[in-house]
Amino acid sequence: SAAAPGEVLVTDITEFRLPDDPRKVYLSPAVDLFDGDVAAFSETATGRAGSSPAAPRARCGAPAPRASSARTRR
């Protein structure tokens, strides 16, 4: 848990296999423990730890790699 938004972010990497495609896709969200909101996420074709730094960077305001997406709650 966190006392304020943006105070504690956690990340994870989830592997997906696409139908009719031998390749895998990896999703890496950054979740804010204050409210459980997904602060940012990135998708990559590699599952190596640290290969998708966009999620925490997007929340902190640093530029994210081109292949990433960030979502804000409205």
N, C-alpha and C positions, 0 to 999 in steps of 0.2 A: 504494500500500500504506500501511498504518498500523501503528504499534507497539502501539496499544491500542484497545479498542472505543470507538466514539463520537468518536475523534480526527479522522477524516476521513470526511465524508459527501459523496457525489456525487448529482446529480439529473439527470433527463432528462424530456422530454415526448414521449410516443408517441401518435400519432393512430390511432384506430380508426373504421371505418365499420361501423355495425350492419347486419345483413341486413334487407332490406325496409324500410329507414328512411333517409331522406336526411340525417339529422343525423349529426354526428360526436361522438365521445367522446374525451377526452384523459386519459391516465393519467400521473401524475407520481410516481414512486417516489423515495425517498431510500435509497441503498445504502451500507452501512457498509463501507469498504474494508478493515477489519481481517479480517472473515470472509466478506464478500460477502452478508451477510444484508440483506433489505429491512427497514430500520428502521421505515419508515412510508410511506404513499402517500396520494394524493388523486386523485379523479376530478372532472373539470369538463367543461362544455359549451363552453368557450373554450380555445383553444390559445395564448393570449398568454403570453409569458414573464413569470414573476412572478405569474401569475393563480392559482397553486395553491401558496401558501406553507405549506400544512398539513404537508407531509412533513418539512421541517427543523424546524418548530416542534414537531411531535409528539415528535420525538426529544429536543429540548431541554427538554421539559416545559412549554412555553407552550401556552395554549389553542389548539386547532385549530378552523377553521371547521366548522360543522355538517355540511357535505357531505363531510367527509373521514373516513377510517378509518385506524386505526393497528393494526399487528400486532406482537406480540412473539413471539420464539422461545421454545418451551418444551421 
